[in-house]
Amino acid sequence: MVLELERIIRSVVQGDQDAVQLLLDTYNTQYAECFFFNSEEQERKKHLAAALLAFVSGPLQPAVLRVCLQTLRILSRDRRALDPLVTDEALFTLAHLGGIAFQQDPDQQGGRSPEGPPEGADGRTSSDPDGPDGAAASASGSAPGVLLLPCGRRDTWKEEQEQQEQQEDGEVCRKEAIKVLCNVIYNSPRAQERVSRLRFLQALWESLKLWVWSRTPPGGQFFRLRLLFLLTALRPELRLQLHQARGLSVLTTALEQCLAVRCAEDYQVLPDSSAPPVTRDGFQEVIEILKTLFNIAHVAHRQEPDEEESALYRHLAAVLRHCLLLSCDEEDTLEELQGHTVNVLSIMPLACLDVLLSVPVEQAAHSCDGVSMDCVHMLLLFMERRLNRGQKLKEKLTPVLNLLTESSRVHRETRRFLRQKILPPLRDVGVRPEQDDSVRGQLVRLMTHVDTDVKHCAAELLFVLCKENVSRFVKYTGYGNAAGLLAARGLLNGRRNSGDGQPSSQYSSDSDSDTEEYREARARINPVTGRVEAEQPDPMEGLTEEEREEEARRLICMINRLSR
């Protein structure tokens, strides 16, 4: 391996493009799926990275540039060999190769930027008429005083084919450069700090806004969107900057563009009937936008929005409602899309979530009290899938539990619909609540989960569905399961504590109708376990008076020890 790296480095330093392409093609094929690295080769890989960075700064054939960037991407996976890639010069080189243009001269900020327009993906400037960005201009125009003979049909077709190939090569190279940047920023805290200081976010944001406002067909922006997500996920100050730069509004427009929809004034989402179905790549771009929306919305999620912000959040909620109801051929992609949609909804102002219920009821497949419940039903199905999988519950399940809980608090129709589905009238009272196979049973089991957040979220949802009525809550869960939440909220005495710090909710006065089976068995239900227990023999039967007194003393001692 060391000899192989030495040979590659030597060819790169000599500038032999053919040899470099041949050697790097072999290297890239061999290590394309490699994510574990030998520490003995770190120094050689650092030398190779430094040599490649100098090499790609000059004019190269597109195919050679592509394999060089692919090699840099492989090298950037190794956190211990990143030193040459985290310098300001290296970061600017990768940004320019990725098509990110800087408005301000980074020399003033300690970095380096070449004079004139930014370099394109083939190493030339974007104003170069022979480069991919200038190819169309050179084909359609001519220099003053120069007479060009018209091309024949065959020559024109050949030129167009060459231009298309140049554009495709340039786009591939730009994507590879952004991939390298993503790896470097993800793996290096030093790079994260430098890109923040060097205003990378502003340059990237300007390029993405051009894409959004140009209304070009979606596609090709996935890695730029991934880079935007990484910057906002890893640097809190960049989240705030993007929020202040109207990031929510622009990304909501980008979301509409990717989904080929528009939002009307009454927050109804209207699809573009002439647009093709959303592709898998389109869904992936939507997911990256949702992840970034979560990052920047989280900055102000505890603040009360003003009138303008409320309108913006309602607009976003309408588009997210459309995301929830989308269908997709790939189940994993749909699951990921819905998961990130739920994450964004879970941190939005509660007052703006009424948009989820604002679909005309005549168009709804599920309704309650004349209100569309399609979104709530989809959220319920999503929660059930996450419950059945039982993996990473804190990360995967708590957002949807919180969303359903808070929505049930503020929307009477949502609470009634969910209660019908999760807490239907009790019939089988011979089974302990946590042993039931229903959704209620799964949630009750989570009420004693080892993770405090998961336990609290599951109990809180059931408590709200019971309209925060202690006796009703105990009825559906059993006193043993309910004790944790009741103790935390000071409700073990069965009465509402107004000073428990929880939001005060106003619930309707509809009664809790009991089934005939429950009324017949009510007197025999053990309130601790929540079921009818088998008859137990009298433990004092057959004991003498002295033995009974001894048992009573032992019981008193045990109670005293337990109290202490």
WOURMO-V344438 format. One record per residue. RES is the residue in one letter. PHI is phi in radians with two decimals (NA if undefined). PSI is psi in degrees with one decimal (999 if undefined). D_FIRST is the distance of its C-alpha to the first C-alpha in whole Angstrom. Layout:
res phi psi d_first
RES PHI PSI D_FIRST
RES PHI PSI D_FIRST
//
This chain:
res phi psi d_first
M NA -42.8 0
V -1.08 -43.7 4
L -1.12 -37.1 5
E -1.11 -45.4 5
L -1.11 -40.2 6
E -1.07 -42.2 9
R -1.13 -41.3 10
I -1.13 -45.8 11
I -1.04 -42.4 12
R -1.09 -42.5 14
S -1.17 -37.8 16
V -1.15 -44.9 17
V -1.10 -37.4 18
Q -1.29 -16.7 20
G 1.36 21.7 21
D -1.42 96.3 21
Q -1.10 -40.8 21
D -1.10 -46.0 21
A -1.14 -40.9 17
V -1.07 -44.5 16
Q -1.08 -42.9 18
L -1.13 -46.7 16
L -1.19 -41.5 13
L -1.27 -31.0 13
D -1.02 -45.1 15
T -1.13 -44.2 12
Y -1.10 -44.9 10
N -1.14 -38.9 13
T -1.11 -40.4 14
Q -1.22 -35.7 11
Y -2.00 19.2 11
A -1.04 -36.5 15
E -1.85 19.6 16
C -1.56 126.3 14
F -2.25 4.8 16
F -2.15 135.2 14
F -2.25 148.7 12
N -1.43 124.6 10
S -1.14 -23.4 12
E -1.20 -18.8 10
E -1.74 6.1 8
Q -1.01 -48.5 11
E -1.10 -40.4 12
R -1.13 -39.3 10
K -1.19 -34.6 10
K -1.10 -42.7 14
H -1.10 -41.4 14
L -1.12 -43.1 13
A -1.08 -43.6 15
A -1.11 -41.9 18
A -1.14 -40.3 17
L -1.17 -37.6 18
L -1.09 -41.3 21
A -1.18 -36.0 22
F -1.17 -44.4 21
V -1.33 -9.0 23
S -1.32 -15.8 26
G -1.72 176.2 27
P -1.22 126.4 29
L -2.33 156.7 26
Q -1.15 143.0 27
P -0.94 -39.8 27
A -1.16 -36.9 24
V -1.21 -43.1 22
L -1.05 -39.7 23
R -1.09 -47.6 22
V -1.20 -31.5 19
C -1.12 -43.8 18
L -1.21 -34.2 20
Q -1.11 -40.1 18
T -1.14 -42.6 15
L -1.07 -34.8 17
R -1.13 -42.3 18
I -1.11 -43.7 15
L -1.14 -32.0 14
S -1.27 -7.7 18
R -1.30 -22.4 17
D -1.56 108.4 16
R -1.10 -25.9 19
R -1.49 -3.0 17
A -2.13 28.4 16
L -1.62 -6.3 19
D -0.86 -47.5 20
P -1.18 -19.1 20
L -1.63 -7.2 21
V -1.88 10.4 24
T -1.34 157.9 26
D -1.05 -40.3 29
E -1.10 -43.2 28
A -1.14 -41.6 25
L -1.12 -41.3 27
F -1.19 -38.5 30
T -1.05 -47.0 28
L -1.14 -39.7 26
A -1.09 -44.2 30
H -1.19 -37.9 31
L -1.16 -26.6 29
G -1.46 2.1 30
G 1.44 18.2 33
I -1.63 116.7 35
A -1.73 137.7 37
F -1.76 129.1 39
Q -1.33 -32.6 42
Q -1.88 145.8 42
D -1.19 111.3 41
P -1.17 -10.3 38
D -1.02 -29.5 38
Q -1.27 -13.8 41
Q -1.95 17.1 39
G 1.58 2.7 37
G -1.84 -166.9 34
R -2.33 136.1 34
S -2.46 132.0 35
P -1.12 151.1 35
E -1.14 152.4 39
G 1.41 -164.4 41
P -1.13 155.3 40
P -1.16 152.7 36
E -1.28 145.0 33
G -1.45 -173.7 33
A -1.27 -13.9 30
D -1.77 14.2 29
G 1.57 -12.0 30
R -1.58 165.3 33
T -1.31 154.3 36
S -1.19 -15.0 38
S -1.60 -2.0 41
D -1.22 119.3 40
P -1.15 -16.5 42
D -1.56 -9.7 39
G -1.38 173.6 36
P -1.12 -33.1 36
D -1.32 -23.7 39
G -1.78 4.4 41
A -1.14 -40.4 41
A -1.16 -36.9 44
A -1.13 -41.7 46
S -1.22 -24.6 46
A -1.39 -28.7 47
S -1.81 -15.6 50
G -2.15 178.5 51
S -2.62 158.1 51
A -1.24 149.6 52
P -1.01 136.6 56
G 1.45 3.0 57
V -1.94 127.2 55
L -1.69 121.3 56
L -1.83 132.2 54
L -1.34 141.3 55
P -1.13 140.3 55
C -1.42 150.1 52
G -1.25 169.1 52
R -1.07 -41.1 51
R -1.13 -43.1 48
D -1.14 -40.9 47
T -1.09 -43.8 48
W -1.08 -39.6 46
K -1.16 -41.7 43
E -1.11 -42.8 43
E -1.10 -39.3 43
Q -1.13 -41.7 40
E -1.12 -40.4 38
Q -1.10 -41.5 39
Q -1.13 -41.1 38
E -1.12 -39.1 34
Q -1.10 -43.4 34
Q -1.12 -41.7 35
E -1.13 -43.5 33
D -1.08 -42.0 30
G -1.10 -40.4 31
E -1.18 -39.9 31
V -1.06 -43.9 28
C -1.15 -39.4 26
R -1.09 -42.1 29
K -1.10 -41.7 28
E -1.11 -40.3 24
A -1.12 -40.6 25
I -1.17 -36.4 27
K -1.05 -42.7 25
V -1.08 -45.4 22
L -1.03 -43.1 25
C -1.04 -45.1 26
N -1.09 -45.6 23
V -1.10 -46.1 23
I -1.18 -39.0 27
Y -1.15 -38.8 26
N -1.58 -11.8 24
S -2.24 111.1 25
P -1.03 -33.1 29
R -1.09 -44.0 29
A -1.13 -37.8 28
Q -1.06 -42.9 31
E -1.17 -40.9 33
R -1.21 -43.0 32
V -1.16 -28.7 33
S -1.20 -44.5 36
R -1.20 -33.1 37
L -1.56 9.1 36
R 1.10 39.0 38
F -1.12 -36.5 35
L -1.04 -43.9 38
Q -1.07 -43.2 41
A -1.15 -43.7 39
L -1.13 -40.9 37
W -1.12 -39.6 41
E -1.11 -40.9 42
S -1.18 -36.6 40
L -1.23 -36.1 41
K -1.13 -37.0 44
L -1.05 -40.4 44
W -1.13 -42.3 43
V -1.18 -49.5 45
W -1.28 -21.7 48
S -1.30 -14.4 48
R 1.02 31.8 48
T -1.27 157.0 45
P -1.01 144.1 44
P -1.13 155.1 42
G 2.22 145.0 38
G 1.48 1.2 35
Q -1.89 6.2 36
F -0.99 -47.4 34
F -1.31 -29.0 31
R -1.16 -40.6 33
L -1.17 -36.2 35
R -1.13 -40.3 32
L -1.12 -40.7 32
L -1.08 -41.6 35
F -1.08 -45.6 35
L -1.07 -42.8 33
L -1.08 -43.3 34
T -1.35 -24.7 38
A -1.35 -34.0 36
L -1.67 -19.2 34
R -2.21 106.7 37
P -1.00 -37.3 41
E -1.16 -27.5 42
L -1.31 -31.6 40
R -1.04 -45.6 42
L -1.13 -42.0 45
Q -1.06 -43.3 45
L -1.21 -34.8 44
H -1.10 -42.7 47
Q -1.25 -21.5 49
A -1.56 24.3 48
R 1.04 39.7 50
G -1.09 -37.3 46
L -1.05 -43.6 48
S -1.16 -46.6 50
V -1.17 -43.1 48
L -1.22 -30.1 45
T -1.13 -40.8 48
T -1.11 -40.5 49
A -1.10 -37.2 45
L -1.11 -45.3 46
E -1.07 -39.1 49
Q -1.14 -43.8 47
C -1.16 -33.7 44
L -1.58 -4.3 47
A 0.99 51.7 49
V -2.36 168.7 52
R -2.48 152.5 55
C -1.80 124.4 57
A -1.38 175.4 61
E -1.12 -29.5 63
D -1.60 18.9 64
Y 1.12 29.1 60
Q -1.64 132.2 60
V -1.58 125.1 57
L -1.95 115.0 57
P -1.29 152.0 55
D -1.49 108.1 54
S -1.15 -21.5 56
S -1.52 -11.3 54
A -1.41 147.2 51
P -1.24 162.3 48
P -1.04 152.1 47
V -1.16 129.1 44
T -1.46 174.4 41
R -1.09 -41.9 38
D -1.10 -37.0 36
G -1.11 -41.7 40
F -1.09 -38.6 40
Q -1.13 -38.0 36
E -1.15 -39.9 38
V -1.05 -41.7 41
I -1.11 -41.7 39
E -1.13 -38.5 37
I -1.12 -42.9 40
L -1.08 -39.7 42
K -1.11 -40.7 39
T -1.25 -37.2 40
L -1.03 -40.4 44
F -1.07 -44.3 43
N -1.04 -46.4 42
I -1.46 -27.4 44
A -1.26 -28.1 47
H -1.15 -23.9 47
V -1.03 -39.0 47
A -2.11 22.8 51
H -1.24 -15.6 52
R -1.69 -0.3 54
Q -1.64 147.0 56
E -1.34 120.3 59
P -1.28 148.0 59
D -1.44 -174.8 61
E -1.10 -42.3 63
E -1.15 -43.6 60
E -1.15 -36.8 57
S -1.08 -41.9 59
A -1.10 -39.0 59
L -1.16 -42.7 56
Y -1.16 -36.8 55
R -1.16 -38.9 57
H -1.04 -47.3 56
L -1.11 -41.9 52
A -1.06 -35.9 54
A -1.13 -41.6 55
V -1.20 -37.9 52
L -1.16 -34.7 50
R -1.04 -41.6 53
H -1.10 -40.3 52
C -1.06 -41.5 48
L -1.10 -34.7 50
L -1.64 3.1 52
L -1.21 155.3 49
S -2.01 152.2 48
C -2.59 142.4 45
D -1.18 -31.6 43
E -1.65 116.6 40
E -1.11 -40.5 41
D -1.12 -41.1 38
T -1.13 -42.2 39
L -1.11 -41.9 42
E -1.08 -42.5 42
E -1.17 -41.6 39
L -1.06 -47.8 42
Q -1.16 -36.7 45
G -1.07 -45.9 43
H -1.27 -29.7 42
T -1.12 -44.0 46
V -1.09 -41.0 47
N -1.01 -43.9 45
V -1.19 -44.0 47
L -1.06 -32.9 50
S -1.21 -16.8 50
I -1.98 9.8 50
M -1.49 155.6 53
P -1.00 133.1 56
L -1.06 -35.1 58
A -1.11 -20.0 61
C -1.61 -7.1 59
L -1.40 -4.2 58
D -1.10 -18.0 61
V -1.10 -28.4 60
L -1.10 -23.6 58
L -1.81 5.6 61
S -1.58 11.0 63
V -1.26 137.7 62
P -0.92 130.2 66
V -1.12 -27.5 67
E -1.18 -17.6 68
Q -1.65 0.1 64
A -1.61 141.8 63
A -1.47 -23.8 62
H -2.31 137.0 63
S -2.56 163.8 65
C -2.65 123.2 67
D 0.95 38.5 71
G 1.34 17.5 70
V -2.13 138.4 67
S -1.15 131.0 64
M -2.03 18.8 61
D -1.05 -44.5 59
C -1.15 -42.8 56
V -1.11 -39.9 57
H -1.11 -40.5 57
M -1.14 -39.6 53
L -1.13 -37.4 52
L -1.12 -45.1 54
L -1.09 -40.2 52
F -1.07 -43.9 49
M -1.10 -41.2 50
E -1.09 -40.6 51
R -1.10 -43.1 47
R -1.16 -36.4 45
L -1.11 -43.2 48
N -1.17 -32.2 47
R -1.32 -36.0 43
G 1.10 25.5 44
Q -1.98 138.9 40
K 0.81 56.4 40
L -1.09 -39.3 43
K -1.09 -42.1 43
E -1.38 -40.7 41
K -1.59 -31.2 42
L -1.79 -37.4 46
T -1.05 -35.2 47
P -1.04 -43.8 47
V -1.29 -32.5 49
L -1.09 -45.9 52
N -1.09 -41.8 52
L -1.10 -45.3 53
L -1.17 -36.8 56
T -1.12 -51.7 57
E -1.20 -35.2 58
S -1.15 -37.9 59
S -1.18 -31.1 61
R -1.15 -40.1 63
V -1.75 -14.5 64
H -2.15 109.6 64
R -1.03 -40.4 67
E -1.14 -38.7 66
T -1.09 -44.8 63
R -1.09 -44.0 64
R -1.14 -40.7 66
F -1.12 -46.2 64
L -1.16 -35.7 61
R -1.14 -37.1 64
Q -1.09 -35.0 65
K -1.47 -38.7 62
I -1.69 -37.4 60
L -2.16 63.9 64
P -1.18 162.5 66
P -0.91 137.9 70
L -1.25 135.8 69
R -2.18 -52.8 70
D -1.54 98.5 69
V -1.75 13.6 69
G -1.65 -2.4 69
V -1.99 134.3 65
R -1.11 142.7 63
P -0.94 -40.3 62
E -1.30 -11.3 58
Q -1.69 -2.0 58
D -1.29 145.4 59
D -1.52 -2.6 57
S -1.34 176.3 58
V -1.06 -38.2 56
R -1.02 -45.3 59
G -1.09 -40.2 57
Q -1.12 -41.1 54
L -1.21 -37.7 55
V -1.12 -38.2 57
R -1.07 -36.1 54
L -1.21 -17.5 52
M -1.18 -13.1 55
T -2.06 24.7 54
H -1.21 152.7 50
V -1.22 -26.4 48
D -1.45 121.3 47
T -1.07 -41.4 50
D -1.12 -44.4 49
V -1.10 -45.5 49
K -1.04 -45.3 52
H -1.16 -43.7 54
C -1.11 -42.5 53
A -1.14 -44.4 54
A -1.15 -38.8 57
E -1.13 -39.8 58
L -1.09 -47.5 58
L -1.12 -37.1 60
F -1.13 -41.6 62
V -1.20 -38.4 63
L -1.13 -24.5 63
C -1.53 12.6 66
K 1.00 32.7 68
E 0.99 32.9 67
N -1.67 118.2 70
V -1.11 -47.3 69
S -1.11 -39.5 71
R -1.18 -39.6 70
F -1.07 -44.6 66
V -1.14 -36.7 67
K -1.02 -41.5 69
Y -1.53 -19.8 66
T -2.08 -18.7 63
G 1.52 142.1 65
Y -1.13 -34.3 66
G -1.10 -40.8 63
N -1.30 -33.4 60
A -1.40 -17.3 62
A -1.02 -36.9 63
G -1.05 -51.0 60
L -1.20 -40.6 60
L -1.11 -39.7 64
A -1.16 -41.6 63
A -1.12 -28.0 61
R -1.84 9.5 63
G 1.15 37.7 67
L -2.06 17.6 68
L -1.14 -21.7 69
N -1.43 -0.1 72
G 1.52 -2.8 72
R -1.93 149.2 73
R -1.19 128.9 71
N -1.73 110.1 70
S -1.23 -13.3 71
G -1.84 28.9 69
D -1.51 -0.3 65
G 1.46 -0.8 63
Q -1.55 151.8 63
P -1.10 136.5 64
S -1.35 126.1 67
S -2.01 142.7 68
Q -1.83 113.4 71
Y -1.88 154.1 71
S -1.23 168.3 73
S -1.75 21.2 76
D -1.12 142.9 75
S -1.44 162.1 76
D -1.72 97.6 74
S -1.28 133.1 75
D -1.74 148.2 75
T -1.37 163.9 75
E -1.08 -38.0 78
E -1.11 -40.2 76
Y -1.21 -40.6 75
R -1.11 -36.9 78
E -1.19 -34.2 79
A -1.71 -1.0 77
R -0.99 -43.3 76
A -1.17 -22.1 79
R -1.76 1.7 77
I -1.37 130.5 73
N -1.36 115.8 71
P -1.15 -21.8 70
V -1.31 -45.8 68
T -1.60 -20.4 66
G 1.37 23.0 67
R -2.57 169.8 68
V -1.38 121.8 72
E -1.63 153.5 71
A -1.17 150.0 73
E -1.07 130.2 76
Q -1.83 141.5 76
P -1.16 152.6 78
D -1.21 117.7 80
P -1.18 -17.6 78
M -1.60 -6.1 82
E -1.13 131.4 84
G 1.52 -0.1 85
L -1.63 147.0 85
T -1.32 171.2 88
E -1.11 -38.5 89
E -1.15 -41.0 87
E -1.14 -36.0 84
R -1.16 -40.6 84
E -1.13 -37.4 84
E -1.15 -41.7 82
E -1.10 -38.2 79
A -1.14 -42.3 80
R -1.10 -42.4 80
R -1.07 -39.6 76
L -1.15 -41.0 75
I -1.10 -42.0 77
C -1.08 -42.1 75
M -1.14 -39.6 71
I -1.15 -40.8 72
N -1.10 -44.4 73
R -1.09 -41.9 69
L -1.12 -39.2 68
S -1.12 -41.8 69
R -1.16 999 68
//
